Amino acid sequence: MLRGPITRRYFVSCLGGAAVGWPLAARAQQPDRMRRVGVLMGYAESDREGQANVAAFQGGLQKLGWTEGRNIRIDTRWAAADADLVQRFAKELVALQPDLIVTQNTPITAAILQQTRTIPIIFANVSDPVGSIDMEGSMAGKWLELLKEVAPRVTRVAFLFNPATAPFAKYYLNHFRAAASSFAMEAIAAPVRDTSELESVVGAQAREPNSGLIVMPEAFMNVHRAKVTSLAAYYHLPAVYPRRFFAELGGLLSYGNDQSDNFRRTATYVDEILKGAKPSELPVQVPVKYELTINLKTAKALGLDVPLSLQQRADEVIE
């Protein structure tokens, strides 16, 4: 954990289980009453990954002595990538007046901030309220490097994202374009605004020779990951993804931080705030656990021979 004052430069560049602090001091610990925590997730309630993240958060709390129904109540809302639901649930959670609120991504954090400046907010996995992201923008260069390594013939790469759910897109795109130039690759920004645009945008990339895809880490792509990976397979496009669950669904390769680990670490900040710590004195933390996953079955279907050196670096190889 990094200590000391948080400058804007540092704050905008770091993520993973961090508290947003306000001028008001954290509420004093009152062990004789039930504490209340709101959680707003950018997944559908039926989403296995979202449930795993919440379970990791609850497990982290339990290890610290907080048991739901005994000394803590957790009110969870599931907004998927629906902007209207995000606004509705943000109002609902703030109206409950919890001791603090845990948020997941940039739009969700911004929505909560519109409703309150007095309830402490802990953003677990994505961005801070001024627009940072949970992975350095330079990760775009790493994704390009991995794509080039697994599919060396690719010379044209599209970066897929939804502008509405990725207001931080420019941060990634700047690094993406710079890195693409160093690899002598053509960089294409590929925004999609709804699911109906996904097929046309992905299909347009496939019509150009030696094309590939990179998927931005953001809520819309997470929620619609099955469609994204199936389209990449249908159009025979090598693609790199930011989360393991894409590779588990048939995506070629994924590299990014472990969301569940970030949620697990968030429990520490909840514990500190509920015991009286001031949110403004808790530093932003960077993610510490990253995962490289390769789907060899998909590579074979694409006619790609994954280098042994790359397989040996992987945390998981799906065969």
Sequence and secondary structure as in RCSB ss.txt:
>XXXX:A:sequence
MLRGPITRRYFVSCLGGAAVGWPLAARAQQPDRMRRVGVLMGYAESDREGQANVAAFQGGLQKLGWTEGRNIRID
TRWAAADADLVQRFAKELVALQPDLIVTQNTPITAAILQQTRTIPIIFANVSDPVGSIDMEGSMAGKWLELLKEV
APRVTRVAFLFNPATAPFAKYYLNHFRAAASSFAMEAIAAPVRDTSELESVVGAQAREPNSGLIVMPEAFMNVHR
AKVTSLAAYYHLPAVYPRRFFAELGGLLSYGNDQSDNFRRTATYVDEILKGAKPSELPVQVPVKYELTINLKTAK
ALGLDVPLSLQQRADEVIE
>XXXX:A:secstr
   S   HHHHHH  SSEEE  SS      TTS EEEEEEESS TT HHHHHHHHHHHHHHHHTT  BTTTEEEE
EEE TT HHHHHHHHHHHHHT  SEEEE SHHHHHHHHHH SSS EEE SS  TTS  SS TTHHHHHHHHHHHH
 TT  EEEEEE TTT TTHHHHHHHHHHHHHHTT EEEEEE SSHHHHHHHHHHHHTSTTEEEEE SSHHHHHTH
HHHHHHHHHTT  EEESSHHHHHTT SEEEEE HHHHHHHHHHHHHHHHTT  GGGS       EEEEEEHHHHH
HTT    HHHHHH SEEE 
